[in-house]
Amino acid sequence: MHRVGDEEFAALLGRPLPAAWWDPDAPLGLDDTAAQLRHANLLGRGVLGLLLTARRVLKAVGRPHAANNVMFVVNMTFAKIEGYSGGKVSRRSVERFLRWVGRR
């Protein structure tokens, strides 16, 4: 496969492509990651802080694989949470969380 245009790729993807440049002042969406919570309100920054603290603790106690799993979660898009949770976290819950951690 060689060059695929944006329109063709969006058709293959089955949805519009996310913006090429991320606006830190825009509300978080399903295509954003937990790492972007650093630009959210206090709740969002707190959640990110907990995740990063958990990673540091896991590394300190000699659990590098578990620490790596936390970083996987931090860098995963919110849209993937439903699938990776085995359906325990619904898309509706993720969208509600994103509204709660909206911008400052």
C-alpha positions as CSV (number, residue, x, y, z in Angstrom):
1,M,0.0,0.0,0.0
2,H,1.3,3.4,-0.9
3,R,-0.1,6.8,-0.5
4,V,-3.6,6.9,0.9
5,G,-5.4,10.2,1.0
6,D,-7.2,11.5,4.1
7,E,-10.7,11.0,2.6
8,E,-9.9,7.4,1.6
9,F,-8.3,6.7,5.0
10,A,-11.4,8.1,6.8
11,A,-13.5,5.8,4.7
12,L,-11.4,2.8,5.6
13,L,-11.4,3.9,9.3
14,G,-15.2,4.3,9.2
15,R,-15.2,7.7,10.9
16,P,-13.7,11.2,10.4
17,L,-10.1,11.5,11.1
18,P,-9.0,13.4,14.3
19,A,-7.4,16.8,13.9
20,A,-3.8,16.7,12.9
21,W,-2.8,19.2,15.6
22,W,-4.1,18.9,19.1
23,D,-5.5,22.0,20.8
24,P,-4.7,21.9,24.5
25,D,-7.6,24.3,25.2
26,A,-10.2,22.2,23.5
27,P,-12.3,19.8,25.5
28,L,-11.0,16.2,25.7
29,G,-12.6,13.7,23.4
30,L,-12.5,10.0,22.8
31,D,-9.5,10.3,20.5
32,D,-7.4,11.9,23.3
33,T,-5.3,10.1,25.9
34,A,-5.0,10.1,29.7
35,A,-1.6,11.8,29.2
36,Q,-3.5,14.9,28.0
37,L,-5.3,15.2,31.3
38,R,-2.4,17.4,32.4
39,H,-4.3,20.2,30.6
40,A,-7.7,19.3,32.3
41,N,-9.2,20.6,35.5
42,L,-8.1,19.6,39.0
43,L,-9.9,16.3,38.8
44,G,-8.3,15.4,35.5
45,R,-4.8,16.4,36.7
46,G,-5.4,14.4,39.9
47,V,-6.3,11.2,38.0
48,L,-3.2,11.6,35.9
49,G,-1.2,12.2,39.0
50,L,-2.5,9.0,40.6
51,L,-1.6,7.0,37.5
52,L,1.9,8.4,37.3
53,T,2.4,7.9,41.1
54,A,1.2,4.2,40.7
55,R,3.8,3.8,38.0
56,R,6.6,5.2,40.1
57,V,5.6,3.0,43.1
58,L,5.5,-0.1,40.9
59,K,8.9,0.7,39.5
60,A,10.3,1.3,43.0
61,V,9.0,-2.1,44.3
62,G,10.5,-3.9,41.3
63,R,7.4,-4.4,39.2
64,P,8.6,-3.0,35.9
65,H,6.0,-4.9,33.8
66,A,3.2,-3.6,35.9
67,A,4.6,0.0,35.6
68,N,4.8,-0.4,31.9
69,N,1.1,-1.5,31.8
70,V,0.2,1.7,33.6
71,M,2.1,3.7,30.9
72,F,0.2,1.8,28.3
73,V,-3.1,3.0,29.9
74,V,-1.8,6.6,30.1
75,N,-1.0,6.6,26.4
76,M,-4.2,4.7,25.3
77,T,-7.1,6.7,23.8
78,F,-10.2,7.0,25.9
79,A,-12.1,5.3,23.1
80,K,-10.2,2.1,23.8
81,I,-11.1,1.9,27.5
82,E,-14.5,0.2,26.9
83,G,-12.8,-2.6,24.9
84,Y,-9.8,-3.1,27.2
85,S,-12.1,-3.2,30.3
86,G,-14.0,-6.1,28.8
87,G,-17.2,-4.0,28.8
88,K,-17.0,-3.2,32.5
89,V,-16.6,0.5,31.7
90,S,-19.1,1.7,29.1
91,R,-18.5,4.4,26.5
92,R,-21.2,6.4,28.2
93,S,-19.2,6.3,31.5
94,V,-16.0,7.4,29.6
95,E,-17.9,10.3,27.9
96,R,-19.3,11.3,31.3
97,F,-15.7,11.3,32.8
98,L,-14.5,13.4,29.9
99,R,-17.3,16.0,30.6
100,W,-16.2,16.0,34.3
101,V,-12.6,16.7,33.6
102,G,-13.4,19.3,31.0
103,R,-11.2,22.3,30.7
104,R,-10.4,24.6,33.6
